[in-house]
Amino acid sequence: MSKKPVPGSYIDTQGMGAPADPNYKGPKEPVEYKPAVVTPRRLFTPTYAKEMKILIHEVLDEREGKFDYTSYFDTEYFKHTVIEEEPPYDKTNRSK
């Protein structure tokens, strides 16, 4: 004959928790929870989106004949050593 375990000496697998404390009365006042903040997921990274926006503006400027600045995608112009920062992209830079 098997010996039956004493209640409270084992975890109840139906409730998946230990026995409750009989002296616990619950929170004294209701707790207000702030709603979770959800950041939307996008297909493109912010950097990719920024570069696409620059590209579209450059194409439109070129089409309208206003492209008189150094392209963001001119990698030769933006060359720099590893100890320097990349030169800033400025649309008002008219050196071509």
Secondary structure, 3 states (H helix, E strand, C coil): CCCCCCCCCCCECCCCECCCCCCCCCCCCCCCCCCCCCCCCCCCCHHHHHHHHHHHHHHHHHHCCCCCCCCCCCCCCCCCCCCCCCCCCCCCCCCC
